[in-house]
Amino acid sequence: MRRIPVIALIVMTLSLPIPALAQSATPAASSPSAASGDFSGLVDIGGRSLYLECHGTGSPTVVLVAGYRASGRFWSDDLLHPDAPRTMVLPGVAETTRVCAYDRPGTVASIGEDNFVSRSDPIAQPRTAPEVVTELHTLLQAAEVPGPYVLAGHSLGGFFARLYAATYPDEVVGLVLVDAYSEMVETMMPPERWQALVRLNQEFGWDEVVAIPGYGDLETIGFGTGNAVMREAAAATPLPPMPLAVLAHGRAADLPDNAQGFTAEELETLMQAQYKDLATLVPDARFTVASESGHNIHQDQPELVIEAVRQVVEGVRNLDTWYDMRSCCTE
């Protein structure tokens, strides 16, 4: 699984190769709806279908939102140790409560030599962050996934989770942000440095619409284009007090050559600043540094993400447990 360090962290994405030969398992539903029981299959959201997988019992329902261009498989499959898999986030959380993950159109997971494209129907790219949030809401309603929801989002998925909470505030009772992108990054640097960062991302083609052979277009959401929308949404509908866990990577990424004048130290300082800022969204948020993880904490240290979700779920069920265990720690 190839990764491009700075892009993985700042552009909120996981570096994924464009498949020369796209592969995907045929989804098959194991129950008529995702309301209860084990479910894995396609859900019609009105003219097209999205792949959804749900397991476990209990409330609140945890909804896992993957990072940019990343398949929902990153929550359920051990991509680092496929021959000796550990307990990954989706099955781990299913031991505590009901949990669901889904594939956005145009996403990919690389397992060994195989590239598994999204199990959802393709859609024309590029798209906007509000379109992604509306799509997720439509999916949850169509599949009858019971609320209220705890949203756990990685990277750009954390951005989507926060925008969902601002758009549908009555549905969200907790958040877990895993090395999540923040719209405030743009405001944390001078305008000329922000433009240099935009150019850096453009050099790597993250804003380009690219066709996946045999599938459709790779997910494309322009870098930074949703920042103003998120800032406006956060101002109009700020997060109410709720259990919020923020996880930040502890292992800094390497810096690619010719990085528009950025140093590794400058970018790492910026990234850590955005994570700490997210932990100020509500009082008593829990901030954890995943000392053994790079950007993909849910793959590097899945047990840490499982525990963060467990604590948030327990905090939703009984707020006393959340406020009695305030912490800021390194794992």
C-alpha positions as CSV (number, residue, x, y, z in Angstrom):
1,M,0.0,0.0,0.0
2,R,1.8,3.1,-1.3
3,R,1.6,6.3,0.7
4,I,2.6,9.8,0.0
5,P,3.5,11.3,3.4
6,V,2.6,15.0,3.4
7,I,-0.5,14.5,1.2
8,A,-1.7,11.7,3.5
9,L,-1.7,14.1,6.4
10,I,-2.5,17.5,5.1
11,V,-4.7,16.7,2.2
12,M,-6.6,14.4,4.5
13,T,-6.0,11.4,2.3
14,L,-4.5,8.0,2.1
15,S,-2.3,7.5,-0.9
16,L,-3.8,4.9,-3.1
17,P,-2.6,3.7,-6.5
18,I,-4.9,3.9,-9.5
19,P,-5.8,0.2,-10.1
20,A,-4.5,-1.2,-13.4
21,L,-7.0,-4.0,-12.8
22,A,-9.9,-3.1,-10.5
23,Q,-11.3,-5.9,-8.4
24,S,-14.3,-6.0,-6.1
25,A,-16.2,-8.6,-4.3
26,T,-19.9,-8.8,-5.2
27,P,-21.9,-7.5,-2.2
28,A,-24.7,-9.7,-0.9
29,A,-27.2,-8.6,1.6
30,S,-27.5,-10.9,4.6
31,S,-30.7,-9.3,6.0
32,P,-33.5,-7.2,4.4
33,S,-32.5,-4.0,6.1
34,A,-29.7,-2.6,8.3
35,A,-32.0,-2.0,11.2
36,S,-30.8,-5.1,13.1
37,G,-28.8,-8.2,12.7
38,D,-25.7,-8.7,10.5
39,F,-26.1,-6.8,7.3
40,S,-23.8,-6.4,4.3
41,G,-25.1,-5.4,0.9
42,L,-26.3,-2.7,-1.4
43,V,-28.8,-0.1,-0.4
44,D,-30.8,1.8,-3.0
45,I,-30.7,5.5,-2.2
46,G,-32.8,6.5,-5.2
47,G,-31.5,5.4,-8.6
48,R,-28.2,4.2,-7.4
49,S,-26.9,2.0,-4.6
50,L,-24.3,2.3,-1.8
51,Y,-22.5,-0.6,-0.1
52,L,-23.3,-0.7,3.7
53,E,-22.2,-3.2,6.4
54,C,-23.6,-3.3,9.9
55,H,-23.0,-5.5,12.9
56,G,-23.6,-5.6,16.7
57,T,-26.4,-4.5,18.8
58,G,-27.2,-1.6,21.1
59,S,-27.5,2.2,21.0
60,P,-26.1,4.6,20.0
61,T,-25.2,3.4,16.5
62,V,-21.6,4.1,15.5
63,V,-21.1,5.2,11.9
64,L,-17.6,4.8,10.5
65,V,-16.6,7.4,7.9
66,A,-13.4,6.6,5.9
67,G,-10.8,9.1,4.7
68,Y,-10.5,10.5,1.2
69,R,-10.5,7.9,-1.6
70,A,-10.4,5.2,1.1
71,S,-12.8,2.2,1.1
72,G,-14.8,1.2,4.1
73,R,-12.6,-1.9,4.1
74,F,-10.0,0.1,6.1
75,W,-12.3,-0.2,9.1
76,S,-12.9,-3.9,8.8
77,D,-9.9,-5.5,7.1
78,D,-6.3,-5.7,8.4
79,L,-4.4,-4.3,5.4
80,L,-1.0,-4.3,7.2
81,H,-1.1,-7.9,8.5
82,P,-3.6,-9.8,6.3
83,D,-1.9,-13.2,7.1
84,A,-2.2,-12.7,10.9
85,P,-5.0,-10.2,11.2
86,R,-5.8,-8.3,14.5
87,T,-9.2,-7.3,15.7
88,M,-10.0,-4.2,13.5
89,V,-12.2,-1.3,14.3
90,L,-15.5,-2.5,12.9
91,P,-15.6,-5.9,14.5
92,G,-14.1,-4.5,17.7
93,V,-16.8,-1.8,18.1
94,A,-19.5,-4.4,17.2
95,E,-18.7,-6.0,20.6
96,T,-19.9,-2.8,22.3
97,T,-22.8,-1.5,20.2
98,R,-24.2,-1.4,16.7
99,V,-21.8,-0.2,14.1
100,C,-21.9,0.5,10.4
101,A,-19.4,1.3,7.7
102,Y,-20.0,2.1,4.0
103,D,-18.1,2.7,0.7
104,R,-18.3,6.1,-0.9
105,P,-18.3,5.9,-4.7
106,G,-14.8,6.0,-6.2
107,T,-12.9,4.7,-3.2
108,V,-10.3,2.0,-3.1
109,A,-8.5,-0.5,-0.7
110,S,-5.2,-2.2,-1.6
111,I,-4.7,-5.6,0.0
112,G,-1.5,-7.2,-1.0
113,E,-1.3,-7.1,-4.8
114,D,-5.0,-6.7,-5.2
115,N,-6.9,-3.4,-5.5
116,F,-10.5,-3.5,-4.4
117,V,-12.6,-0.7,-5.7
118,S,-15.7,0.7,-4.1
119,R,-18.6,-1.7,-3.8
120,S,-21.0,1.2,-4.3
121,D,-22.2,2.4,-7.7
122,P,-19.9,4.9,-9.4
123,I,-20.9,8.5,-9.7
124,A,-19.6,11.4,-11.7
125,Q,-16.7,13.3,-10.0
126,P,-15.8,15.7,-8.6
127,R,-18.1,16.2,-5.7
128,T,-18.5,18.6,-2.8
129,A,-18.4,17.9,0.9
130,P,-22.1,18.8,1.4
131,E,-23.0,16.3,-1.3
132,V,-21.1,13.6,0.5
133,V,-22.9,14.4,3.8
134,T,-26.3,14.4,2.1
135,E,-25.5,11.1,0.6
136,L,-24.6,9.6,3.9
137,H,-27.8,10.9,5.5
138,T,-29.9,9.5,2.7
139,L,-28.1,6.1,3.1
140,L,-28.8,5.9,6.8
141,Q,-32.5,6.8,6.3
142,A,-33.0,4.4,3.4
143,A,-31.3,1.5,5.3
144,E,-33.3,2.3,8.4
145,V,-30.1,2.5,10.5
146,P,-31.4,3.4,13.9
147,G,-30.1,6.6,15.6
148,P,-28.9,8.4,17.5
149,Y,-25.4,8.2,15.9
150,V,-21.8,8.5,17.1
151,L,-19.8,9.4,14.0
152,A,-16.2,8.2,13.9
153,G,-14.3,9.7,11.0
154,H,-10.7,9.3,9.8
155,S,-8.9,12.1,8.0
156,L,-11.3,13.8,5.5
157,G,-13.9,11.5,7.0
158,G,-13.6,13.4,10.2
159,F,-14.3,16.6,8.3
160,F,-17.5,14.9,6.8
161,A,-18.5,13.7,10.3
162,R,-18.3,17.3,11.7
163,L,-20.2,18.7,8.7
164,Y,-22.9,16.0,9.2
165,A,-23.2,17.0,12.9
166,A,-23.7,20.6,11.9
167,T,-26.2,19.7,9.2
168,Y,-28.2,17.2,11.2
169,P,-27.5,18.2,14.8
170,D,-30.4,16.2,16.3
171,E,-29.0,12.9,15.0
172,V,-25.4,13.1,16.4
173,V,-24.6,12.5,20.1
174,G,-20.9,11.8,20.0
175,L,-17.8,12.1,17.8
176,V,-14.5,10.3,17.4
177,L,-12.0,12.2,15.1
178,V,-9.1,10.1,14.0
179,D,-6.2,12.2,12.6
180,A,-9.0,14.4,11.1
181,Y,-8.7,17.2,8.7
182,S,-9.8,20.6,10.1
183,E,-11.1,23.6,8.0
184,M,-9.1,25.8,10.4
185,V,-5.8,24.7,8.7
186,E,-6.3,27.5,6.2
187,T,-6.5,30.1,8.9
188,M,-3.4,28.8,10.7
189,M,-1.0,30.1,8.1
190,P,-0.4,33.2,6.1
191,P,-2.4,33.3,2.8
192,E,0.7,32.8,0.7
193,R,1.7,29.6,2.6
194,W,-1.9,28.3,2.1
195,Q,-1.6,28.8,-1.6
196,A,1.7,27.0,-1.6
197,L,0.1,24.1,0.2
198,V,-2.7,24.1,-2.4
199,R,-0.1,24.0,-5.2
200,L,1.7,21.1,-3.4
201,N,-1.5,19.1,-3.4
202,Q,-2.2,19.9,-7.0
203,E,1.2,18.6,-8.0
204,F,0.2,15.2,-6.7
205,G,-3.0,15.2,-8.6
206,W,-5.4,14.9,-5.7
207,D,-7.9,17.3,-7.3
208,E,-7.9,15.4,-10.7
209,V,-10.7,13.3,-11.9
210,V,-9.2,9.9,-12.9
211,A,-11.0,6.9,-14.3
212,I,-10.6,3.5,-12.7
213,P,-10.6,0.9,-15.4
214,G,-13.8,-1.2,-15.2
215,Y,-15.4,1.0,-12.6
216,G,-15.8,4.7,-13.0
217,D,-14.1,7.8,-11.6
218,L,-11.8,7.9,-8.5
219,E,-13.3,10.0,-5.7
220,T,-12.4,13.7,-6.2
221,I,-13.1,16.5,-3.8
222,G,-11.0,19.6,-4.3
223,F,-8.5,20.3,-1.6
224,G,-9.8,23.0,0.7
225,T,-12.9,23.8,-1.3
226,G,-15.1,22.9,1.7
227,N,-13.3,25.0,4.3
228,A,-15.6,28.0,4.0
229,V,-18.7,25.8,4.0
230,M,-17.5,24.1,7.2
231,R,-16.6,27.3,9.0
232,E,-20.0,28.7,8.2
233,A,-21.8,25.5,9.3
234,A,-19.8,25.4,12.5
235,A,-20.6,29.0,13.3
236,A,-24.3,28.5,12.5
237,T,-24.6,25.1,14.4
238,P,-21.7,24.7,16.9
239,L,-21.3,21.4,18.5
240,P,-23.3,21.1,21.7
241,P,-21.6,19.5,24.7
242,M,-21.1,15.8,23.8
243,P,-18.5,13.1,24.2
244,L,-15.7,13.9,21.8
245,A,-12.5,11.9,21.4
246,V,-9.7,13.3,19.2
247,L,-6.8,11.0,18.2
248,A,-3.6,12.4,16.6
249,H,-0.7,10.5,15.0
250,G,2.6,10.2,16.9
251,R,4.9,9.3,14.1
252,A,5.7,12.1,11.8
253,A,5.7,11.5,8.0
254,D,8.6,12.0,5.7
255,L,8.5,15.1,3.5
256,P,8.6,14.6,-0.3
257,D,11.3,16.4,-2.3
258,N,10.5,19.9,-3.7
259,A,7.7,20.5,-1.3
260,Q,6.9,24.1,-2.2
261,G,9.3,25.4,0.3
262,F,7.7,23.6,3.3
263,T,9.9,21.9,5.9
264,A,8.9,18.7,7.7
265,E,8.9,20.6,11.0
266,E,6.6,23.3,9.7
267,L,4.1,20.8,8.3
268,E,4.1,18.6,11.4
269,T,3.6,21.6,13.7
270,L,0.7,22.6,11.5
271,M,-0.9,19.2,11.6
272,Q,-0.6,18.8,15.4
273,A,-2.1,22.3,15.8
274,Q,-5.2,21.3,13.9
275,Y,-5.7,18.2,15.9
276,K,-5.4,20.1,19.2
277,D,-7.8,22.7,17.9
278,L,-10.4,20.0,17.2
279,A,-10.2,19.0,20.9
280,T,-11.4,22.5,21.9
281,L,-14.7,22.1,20.0
282,V,-16.5,21.0,23.2
283,P,-15.6,21.1,26.9
284,D,-13.9,18.0,28.3
285,A,-13.0,16.5,24.9
286,R,-10.4,13.7,25.2
287,F,-7.2,14.2,23.2
288,T,-4.9,11.2,22.6
289,V,-1.6,10.9,20.8
290,A,-1.2,7.5,19.1
291,S,2.6,7.2,19.7
292,E,3.0,4.2,17.4
293,S,0.9,5.4,14.6
294,G,1.3,7.3,11.4
295,H,-1.8,9.0,9.7
296,N,-3.7,5.7,9.5
297,I,-4.2,5.2,13.3
298,H,-7.1,2.8,12.6
299,Q,-4.7,0.5,10.8
300,D,-1.6,1.1,12.9
301,Q,-3.3,0.9,16.3
302,P,-6.8,-0.3,15.8
303,E,-7.2,-1.1,19.5
304,L,-6.7,2.6,20.4
305,V,-9.5,3.6,18.1
306,I,-11.8,0.8,19.4
307,E,-11.2,2.0,22.9
308,A,-11.9,5.7,22.0
309,V,-15.2,4.7,20.4
310,R,-16.0,2.5,23.4
311,Q,-15.5,5.4,25.8
312,V,-17.6,7.8,23.7
313,V,-20.4,5.3,23.4
314,E,-20.3,4.7,27.2
315,G,-20.2,8.5,27.7
316,V,-23.4,8.9,25.6
317,R,-25.1,6.2,27.6
318,N,-24.0,7.6,30.9
319,L,-22.5,11.1,30.9
320,D,-21.1,10.6,34.4
321,T,-18.6,8.1,33.0
322,W,-17.3,10.7,30.5
323,Y,-16.8,13.5,33.0
324,D,-15.4,11.3,35.7
325,M,-12.5,10.2,33.4
326,R,-11.2,13.3,31.8
327,S,-7.8,12.7,30.2
328,C,-5.2,13.8,27.8
329,C,-2.8,11.0,27.1
330,T,-0.3,9.4,24.9
331,E,-0.6,5.7,23.9
